[in-house]
Amino acid sequence: MSETQSHAEYWRQFVNAHLTADDAETRGLALDILALAAQLDVLHEADPRWQQVGTGLGQAKQAIETPSAGSAGIARMALAPLLGARAYPGTPVRHSFAYRSIDTGWSRTGEAAVRHSLEAVAETVDLVERTPGLTVLIDNVQALDWAGLDSALARRLHDLVGKGRIIPGSTWVGADQTLASAESLSRQFLAAASWAGELAGGDEVWLNPAGGFSPGYPAIARAAGKQNVLGLATAGWIDGADGTRLVSVQTVRPQTVVELAAETSADLVAYAAVPDVAGLAQRWADLEGRSPRLLPSRPDVAAVSARLGLAETDLATPCELTVPARPGPWAGQRARAWNRRCESLLREAELWSTAATVQRDFPYPDQALDRLWRTVLRLQQPADRAEGADPAAVADADRAYARTVSELETLIATATQALVGAGGAKILLNASPFRERGVAAYAAGRGEPVDDHEVEVAGSHYRLAQGRWAVRLDLAGQLTSARWAGRELLAAAPGLVLVDPADPSRRTPVTEIDKLGNTREHVSVERRFGDSWVGETYRLTDDRLEIQFDIDWHEPAELRFDLPLDLHTTSAATECGFGFVTHPTRATAGDPDATQYPTGRWVHVAETGFGVALANDSTYSHRIQRQGHRTVVSPILLGPADQGRHRLRFALTTGGVDAAIRAGYLLNLGHRIIRGGQDVPPVVEVVGEGVAVEAIKMAADGSGDVIIRLYEACGGRARGSVEVGFLADAIGRCDTLERPIGDPVEGTAHLLDLRPFEVMTLRAYR
């Protein structure tokens, strides 16, 4: 090993060591070393620069190892000539900026998150004020909003934001896209814009690659005016489910720039975490050899440069979500169930409050809804997947969600009572995009009587029948048959399975039965195993078989529900943001869980002419695998960290993807029956197959206009129209931030011509 090689190894160990001394000179020395030591990894040994850097690091090493005061300063003097050398002509220039990530999510209590935000924003403001030319991107707008609690800090912050020195992110927080719905991702942009206005992120959006990206995200981001994605380690196009493309600007830490500079012709954007960027970027500037020069810049300028440097190509990487890692005690089933419930209630609260406002002159609770939305959005940040979360933070998040649910239920009750008035009639409120029990979508009425059924006990089994459904359970509590229109859906009896997290091939069926019984409408099964208890409930309703699990979980294992379907298929469809994606169902011998996929509200499998859908109310991951002539759909119910009580609901139905979409909406939104005196006409009527309305709300600017967000849900072309059920002067398109696109059309109707999975937001002017 040469002397220079030994120096390089020494410094690699040095920079990874924990420095107990923390003074300006020592920190500056560490940054100098980072800037030079990484060059040794890419420069050739025959390069004079390699020898010069190695010699300089050797001298610095000798200075540090000589016990004397000021050794750090002496070492820096040895490195100064190397850092001051000018770059060779033609050395590439890389843009650089600072990035500050601030965690305001569930991993801290609410009070601790506020304190942390104030400290982090104050630190960043101080750094920017004393560092000329430094620009910092803060992608957590929630933290910037909390800075308003300190009036002096807020004035300094807004001054720097106005000067472009601190750039607010494009989203309220960086959301976990395996958790957030498409509408929640859209509201992340709207909430950020409501705080920062046109300054929110420019054309760029910063993404955390953990968990991947929803296939609907490019369309969501483009609808908010975003063109470029920062934060990913790769460059190129990324494709959404509907064909929308964003440019991924290769964004790396400065330590990585040297390594990538020799391997790529595409422009790079370097970033560093505050507070290290000020010294680090300066020390990377104008270094010789194959190292790039880092130019202090801004995210928008850097993205434009990178976009121009991106070769024109049709090659693109599709957006994909990844199966969440085994979550910690808060990031698991509890949080996901709370989140799904809150998202559904927010939809209902906005719908019925809007209906009451435009039809009954009801005061729209805009401030309350904005506050509740921001609470839910904040808790959608990617959570620490490790076990051992702060119990106080877990309890605080629980309370925040519980308060949100309670407030939303109150808002819904107040608005719906204003709509239906006093009276004793049973009024069904239908918040789904589909007609239900004779009541139109987004309307309320007396509805049609339900095709009633009774559970029959026939010898060795229970029998449930309704419409074209016939279901049987044996006296061991197993579902032995599920027929629809005479066709058997099951290839074998479904059941609960315990899976060893360390060895997924170790599977233990749960067959113990503690209690079996029935009421007029359902069959219930209770099972005890280990320290846990599971209650299963089976009932037929609205042309679907509903299965409910009530679980008290205390096992160090994963709990699945294996549902073997008598279907032969090579692919399965799962819901994603504003659409769906398909996945292969064949597993590999070396990876039996290769067919485990993140899922939205439903899974659909089909062979030619016949399909089956399984909808869920809070499950975000399924294993879908073809086994011979059958396909097994296995929702992942709970993991080892999900200790405690849970309720999970599923709905089994038949038909095409449209039936799956319907089942997903109805299971999550359901219907409400209240007492009142009058029906409520539809707030919005949609004519045309495959179109689903995701949100109906009053405009954020307080103008009294109504916002309608819809999309093509079935993967085909959709033509039709939208008509509003209230007085409106005109209807026109707008973006996610509710800014007009083109001129509106007079009247109360708007024609639709949608591409597959296309998202459209309309504004009804009143």
Stockholm file with secondary structure:
# STOCKHOLM 1.0

chainA/1-766         MSETQSHAEYWRQFVNAHLTADDAETRGLALDILALAAQLDVLHEADPRWQQVGTGLGQAKQAIETPSAGSAGIARMALAPLLGARAYPGTPVRHSFAYRSIDTGWSRTGEAAVRHSLEAVAETVDLVERTPGLTVLIDNVQALDWAGLDSALARRLHDLVGKGRIIPGSTWVGADQTLASAESLSRQFLAAASWAGELAGGDEVWLNPAGGFSPGYPAIARAAGKQNVLGLATAGWIDGADGTRLVSVQTVRPQTVVELAAETSADLVAYAAVPDVAGLAQRWADLEGRSPRLLPSRPDVAAVSARLGLAETDLATPCELTVPARPGPWAGQRARAWNRRCESLLREAELWSTAATVQRDFPYPDQALDRLWRTVLRLQQPADRAEGADPAAVADADRAYARTVSELETLIATATQALVGAGGAKILLNASPFRERGVAAYAAGRGEPVDDHEVEVAGSHYRLAQGRWAVRLDLAGQLTSARWAGRELLAAAPGLVLVDPADPSRRTPVTEIDKLGNTREHVSVERRFGDSWVGETYRLTDDRLEIQFDIDWHEPAELRFDLPLDLHTTSAATECGFGFVTHPTRATAGDPDATQYPTGRWVHVAETGFGVALANDSTYSHRIQRQGHRTVVSPILLGPADQGRHRLRFALTTGGVDAAIRAGYLLNLGHRIIRGGQDVPPVVEVVGEGVAVEAIKMAADGSGDVIIRLYEACGGRARGSVEVGFLADAIGRCDTLERPIGDPVEGTAHLLDLRPFEVMTLRAYR
#=GR chainA/1-766 SS CCHHHHHHHHHHHHHHSCCCCCCHHHHHHHHHHHHHHGGGGTSCTTSHHHHHHHHHHHHHHHHHHSCCTTHHHHHHHHHHHHHHCCCCTTCCEEEEEEEECCCCSTTSCHHHHHHHHHHHHHHHHHHHHHSTTCCEEECCHHHHHHGGGSHHHHHHHHHHHHTTSEEECSSSSCCCTTTSCHHHHHHHHHHHHHHHGGGSSTTEEECCCTTBCCTTHHHHHHHTTCCEEESCSCCEEEECTTSCEEEECCEECHHHHHHHHTTCCSCCEEEEETTTHHHHHHHHTTCCTTCCEEEECCHHHHHHHHHHHSCCCSCEEECCBCCCCSCCTTTTHHHHHHHHHHHHHHHHHHHHHHHHHHHHCCCCCHHHHHHHHHHHHHTTSCCCCSSCCCHHHHHHHHHHHHHHHHHHHHHHHHHHHHHHCSCSEEEEEECSSSCBTTBCTTEEECCCCCCCCCCEEETTEEEEEETTEEEEEETTSCEEEEEETTEECBSSCCEEEEEETTEEEEEEECCCCSEEEECSSCEEEEEEETTEEEEEEEEEETTEEEEEEEEEECCSSEEEEEEEESCCCSEEEEEETTEEEEEECCCBTTBTTTTEEECCSEEEEEETTEEEEEEESSCCEEEEEEETTEEEEEEEEECTTCCEEEEEEEEEEESSHHHHHHHHHHHHHCCEEEEESCCBCCSEEEESTTEEEEEEEECTTSSSCEEEEEEECSSSCEEEEEEESSCCSEEEEECTTCCEEEEEEESSEEEEEECTTCEEEEEEEC
#=GC SS_cons         CCHHHHHHHHHHHHHHSCCCCCCHHHHHHHHHHHHHHGGGGTSCTTSHHHHHHHHHHHHHHHHHHSCCTTHHHHHHHHHHHHHHCCCCTTCCEEEEEEEECCCCSTTSCHHHHHHHHHHHHHHHHHHHHHSTTCCEEECCHHHHHHGGGSHHHHHHHHHHHHTTSEEECSSSSCCCTTTSCHHHHHHHHHHHHHHHGGGSSTTEEECCCTTBCCTTHHHHHHHTTCCEEESCSCCEEEECTTSCEEEECCEECHHHHHHHHTTCCSCCEEEEETTTHHHHHHHHTTCCTTCCEEEECCHHHHHHHHHHHSCCCSCEEECCBCCCCSCCTTTTHHHHHHHHHHHHHHHHHHHHHHHHHHHHCCCCCHHHHHHHHHHHHHTTSCCCCSSCCCHHHHHHHHHHHHHHHHHHHHHHHHHHHHHHCSCSEEEEEECSSSCBTTBCTTEEECCCCCCCCCCEEETTEEEEEETTEEEEEETTSCEEEEEETTEECBSSCCEEEEEETTEEEEEEECCCCSEEEECSSCEEEEEEETTEEEEEEEEEETTEEEEEEEEEECCSSEEEEEEEESCCCSEEEEEETTEEEEEECCCBTTBTTTTEEECCSEEEEEETTEEEEEEESSCCEEEEEEETTEEEEEEEEECTTCCEEEEEEEEEEESSHHHHHHHHHHHHHCCEEEEESCCBCCSEEEESTTEEEEEEEECTTSSSCEEEEEEECSSSCEEEEEEESSCCSEEEEECTTCCEEEEEEESSEEEEEECTTCEEEEEEEC
//
